[in-house]
């Protein structure tokens, strides 16, 4: 997980796989199994610490 620097909105975080893939369909079983809980847990931490009106999870 990394903070985004650049044209993205303030407070944007990126969660990416350790190995480069072009599409989620290319993730191996281990990475796939880790992604869902990681996204959920990250959103929970952001909600708890920052109390945002909305927490978005997006893919590009």
C-alpha positions as a Markdown table, in Angstrom:
| # | Residue | x | y | z |
|---|---|---|---|---|
| 1 | Unk | 0.0 | 0.0 | 0.0 |
| 2 | Unk | 1.3 | 3.5 | -0.9 |
| 3 | Unk | 0.1 | 7.0 | -0.7 |
| 4 | Unk | -0.5 | 8.5 | -4.2 |
| 5 | Unk | 1.6 | 11.5 | -5.2 |
| 6 | Unk | 0.3 | 13.5 | -8.2 |
| 7 | Unk | -3.0 | 14.3 | -9.8 |
| 8 | Unk | -5.1 | 11.9 | -7.6 |
| 9 | Unk | -7.2 | 13.3 | -4.8 |
| 10 | Unk | -5.7 | 14.0 | -1.4 |
| 11 | Unk | -5.7 | 10.9 | 0.8 |
| 12 | Unk | -5.7 | 8.4 | -2.0 |
| 13 | Unk | -4.0 | 5.1 | -1.3 |
| 14 | Unk | -3.0 | 2.4 | -3.8 |
| 15 | Unk | -2.9 | -1.3 | -3.0 |
| 16 | Unk | -1.1 | -3.2 | -5.6 |
| 17 | Unk | 0.3 | -6.8 | -5.9 |
| 18 | Unk | 3.9 | -7.5 | -5.2 |
| 19 | Unk | 4.4 | -8.8 | -8.7 |
| 20 | Unk | 3.4 | -6.7 | -11.7 |
| 21 | Unk | 0.3 | -7.8 | -13.5 |
| 22 | Unk | -1.7 | -6.0 | -16.2 |
| 23 | Unk | -5.1 | -7.3 | -15.0 |
| 24 | Unk | -6.6 | -8.8 | -11.9 |
| 25 | Unk | -7.3 | -11.9 | -14.0 |
| 26 | Unk | -3.5 | -12.5 | -13.9 |
| 27 | Unk | -3.2 | -12.7 | -10.1 |
| 28 | Unk | -2.2 | -16.1 | -8.7 |
| 29 | Unk | -4.4 | -17.9 | -6.2 |
| 30 | Unk | -2.4 | -16.6 | -3.2 |
| 31 | Unk | -2.6 | -12.9 | -4.3 |
| 32 | Unk | -6.3 | -13.3 | -5.1 |
| 33 | Unk | -7.0 | -14.7 | -1.6 |
| 34 | Unk | -5.1 | -11.8 | 0.0 |
| 35 | Unk | -6.7 | -9.0 | -2.0 |
| 36 | Unk | -10.3 | -9.1 | -0.7 |
| 37 | Unk | -9.5 | -9.1 | 3.0 |
| 38 | Unk | -6.7 | -6.5 | 2.5 |
| 39 | Unk | -9.1 | -4.1 | 0.8 |
| 40 | Unk | -11.8 | -4.7 | 3.5 |
| 41 | Unk | -9.3 | -4.2 | 6.3 |
| 42 | Unk | -7.8 | -1.1 | 4.8 |
| 43 | Unk | -11.3 | 0.5 | 4.3 |
| 44 | Unk | -12.1 | -0.3 | 7.9 |
| 45 | Unk | -8.9 | 1.4 | 9.2 |
| 46 | Unk | -9.6 | 4.5 | 7.0 |
| 47 | Unk | -13.2 | 4.6 | 8.2 |
| 48 | Unk | -12.1 | 4.3 | 11.9 |
| 49 | Unk | -9.2 | 6.8 | 11.7 |
| 50 | Unk | -10.6 | 9.4 | 9.3 |
| 51 | Unk | -14.4 | 9.1 | 9.6 |
| 52 | Unk | -14.9 | 9.9 | 5.9 |
| 53 | Unk | -18.4 | 10.4 | 4.5 |
| 54 | Unk | -17.5 | 7.7 | 1.9 |
| 55 | Unk | -14.6 | 5.3 | 1.3 |
| 56 | Unk | -14.3 | 4.3 | -2.4 |
| 57 | Unk | -12.5 | 1.2 | -3.7 |
| 58 | Unk | -11.8 | 1.5 | -7.4 |
| 59 | Unk | -9.8 | -0.4 | -10.1 |
| 60 | Unk | -8.0 | 1.2 | -13.1 |
